[in-house]
Structures are given as C-alpha cells and as structure tokens.
C-alpha cells in the first residue's frame, strides 16, 4: 500500500484524486493499526511486551525516519529527488 501511496502522491505525472486518496488513506489506516498494536508493546508478536521476530524485521525493512510521511523505503527515495 505504501508503494502505491508514494506513486500516486509524489510520482504520478497527473494528480488523480481517487487513487491518491485511496492509497494514502489505506497506508494511514495500516500504520494506525501498527501503532495500536505497538502501543504497550516492544515487539509485534509474542506474549507480554512481545518477542523480537521476523515480523518486526519485515515491518522495519529499510524505512527512513524524519520527514517521510508514508515511510517510503530509503532504497526508493534515491530515485526521485522530489521525495
């Protein structure tokens, strides 16, 4: 979802409202679920505060931090100076 949000929000040659709203909204929804899951936990799965697992690795991937509203992977950001 984040890839589609990035494409329609930042890279598409023309702004098309429906897919932009659809994918940006879905990316925000999914990150809301992730935030809620991690509210009182250190890791995504496991009892108590959780246990570090492949789920955490897969969700961290090569995400950048800071001014990156859709958590666009750093490896994609290098291809577009407008990001």
VEXKOLRO-521378 format. One record per residue (C-alpha): z, x, y; residue in one letter; residue number from 1. Coordinates in nm, 3 decimals. Layout:
# residues N
SITE,Z,X,Y,A,NUM
...
***
This chain:
# residues 83
SITE,0.000,0.000,0.000,X,1
SITE,0.086,0.279,0.243,X,2
SITE,-0.258,0.433,0.199,X,3
SITE,-0.428,0.106,0.285,X,4
SITE,-0.195,0.052,0.582,X,5
SITE,-0.277,0.401,0.708,X,6
SITE,-0.650,0.344,0.666,X,7
SITE,-0.669,0.012,0.849,X,8
SITE,-0.412,0.106,1.117,X,9
SITE,-0.534,0.455,1.200,X,10
SITE,-0.867,0.543,1.041,X,11
SITE,-1.091,0.235,1.029,X,12
SITE,-1.376,0.257,1.279,X,13
SITE,-1.316,-0.101,1.393,X,14
SITE,-0.990,-0.296,1.412,X,15
SITE,-0.992,-0.584,1.165,X,16
SITE,-0.673,-0.786,1.217,X,17
SITE,-0.628,-0.942,0.872,X,18
SITE,-0.624,-0.628,0.653,X,19
SITE,-0.431,-0.433,0.917,X,20
SITE,-0.156,-0.697,0.930,X,21
SITE,-0.165,-0.748,0.553,X,22
SITE,-0.120,-0.385,0.452,X,23
SITE,0.112,-0.282,0.735,X,24
SITE,0.329,-0.585,0.661,X,25
SITE,0.332,-0.511,0.288,X,26
SITE,0.422,-0.144,0.350,X,27
SITE,0.710,-0.254,0.574,X,28
SITE,0.824,-0.505,0.310,X,29
SITE,0.822,-0.242,0.035,X,30
SITE,1.015,0.008,0.247,X,31
SITE,1.265,-0.269,0.323,X,32
SITE,1.320,-0.318,-0.050,X,33
SITE,1.361,0.058,-0.095,X,34
SITE,1.610,0.073,0.195,X,35
SITE,1.806,-0.217,0.047,X,36
SITE,1.814,-0.052,-0.297,X,37
SITE,1.945,0.272,-0.146,X,38
SITE,2.194,0.104,0.091,X,39
SITE,2.504,0.202,-0.109,X,40
SITE,2.344,0.449,-0.349,X,41
SITE,2.233,0.809,-0.354,X,42
SITE,1.952,0.756,-0.605,X,43
SITE,1.722,0.471,-0.712,X,44
SITE,1.832,0.421,-1.074,X,45
SITE,2.143,0.463,-1.287,X,46
SITE,2.498,0.328,-1.272,X,47
SITE,2.725,0.366,-0.970,X,48
SITE,2.566,0.578,-0.697,X,49
SITE,2.273,0.641,-0.930,X,50
SITE,2.134,0.944,-1.105,X,51
SITE,1.852,1.170,-0.985,X,52
SITE,1.541,1.079,-1.182,X,53
SITE,1.164,1.074,-1.185,X,54
SITE,1.183,0.751,-0.979,X,55
SITE,1.333,0.949,-0.690,X,56
SITE,1.076,1.224,-0.724,X,57
SITE,0.788,0.973,-0.730,X,58
SITE,0.919,0.792,-0.421,X,59
SITE,0.977,1.110,-0.222,X,60
SITE,0.641,1.273,-0.306,X,61
SITE,0.501,1.468,-0.010,X,62
SITE,0.617,1.228,0.258,X,63
SITE,0.668,1.359,0.611,X,64
SITE,0.955,1.268,0.837,X,65
SITE,0.985,1.201,1.208,X,66
SITE,0.701,1.032,1.392,X,67
SITE,0.537,0.893,1.080,X,68
SITE,0.576,0.513,1.080,X,69
SITE,0.404,0.449,0.746,X,70
SITE,0.541,0.754,0.567,X,71
SITE,0.191,0.894,0.538,X,72
SITE,0.183,1.185,0.295,X,73
SITE,0.161,1.521,0.471,X,74
SITE,-0.132,1.611,0.250,X,75
SITE,-0.332,1.323,0.408,X,76
SITE,-0.222,1.388,0.765,X,77
SITE,-0.409,1.719,0.778,X,78
SITE,-0.743,1.540,0.752,X,79
SITE,-0.710,1.337,1.071,X,80
SITE,-0.585,1.483,1.399,X,81
SITE,-0.521,1.129,1.527,X,82
SITE,-0.237,1.079,1.278,X,83
***
